[in-house]
Amino acid sequence: MIYFVALPFTRVDDGGLALGEAVECPNAASAVRRADALARRAPYDLNVGSVAFSRPGRTR
């Protein structure tokens, strides 16, 4: 099984970056679209960027 994830980044008070809440997506294209939407979400200073990635998972 492969997991597809969109992960936003937010700016913290000291100017650094922090991870936002990861969003699991059904496929790679959906993860890319979600990451794009998360990076553009208003208010625009809420998220400063995002990534889409996949990772293998274990089945039990």
C-alpha positions in Angstrom: 0.0 0.0 0.0 1.2 3.5 -0.8 0.1 6.6 1.1 -0.1 10.0 -0.7 0.2 13.0 1.5 0.0 16.8 1.3 1.8 18.7 4.0 1.7 22.5 4.6 4.2 24.7 6.3 3.4 27.7 8.5 5.5 30.6 9.6 6.1 30.8 13.4 6.7 33.9 15.5 10.5 33.7 15.4 10.5 33.6 11.6 11.1 29.9 11.2 8.8 27.2 9.7 6.6 24.6 11.3 4.8 21.7 9.9 1.0 22.0 9.5 -1.5 19.2 9.6 -0.8 16.4 7.0 -3.7 15.5 4.7 -3.9 12.0 3.3 -5.0 11.8 -0.3 -6.4 9.0 -2.5 -3.8 9.3 -5.3 -0.7 11.3 -6.4 -2.5 13.8 -8.5 -4.9 14.6 -5.6 -2.0 15.1 -3.2 -0.4 17.6 -5.7 -3.6 19.5 -6.1 -4.2 19.5 -2.3 -0.7 20.8 -1.6 -1.2 23.6 -4.1 -4.5 24.5 -2.5 -3.0 24.5 1.0 -0.2 26.8 -0.1 -2.7 29.3 -1.5 -5.3 29.1 1.3 -6.4 32.4 2.7 -5.4 34.1 4.8 -2.3 33.9 2.7 0.1 34.3 5.6 -1.3 31.2 7.3 0.6 28.7 5.1 3.8 29.7 3.4 4.3 26.6 1.3 3.5 22.9 1.1 4.8 19.6 -0.3 3.2 16.5 -1.8 4.8 13.1 -1.2 4.2 9.4 -1.1 5.4 6.8 1.2 5.1 3.0 1.4 3.0 1.6 4.2 2.6 -1.8 5.8 -0.5 -3.9 5.4 -1.4 -6.1 8.3 
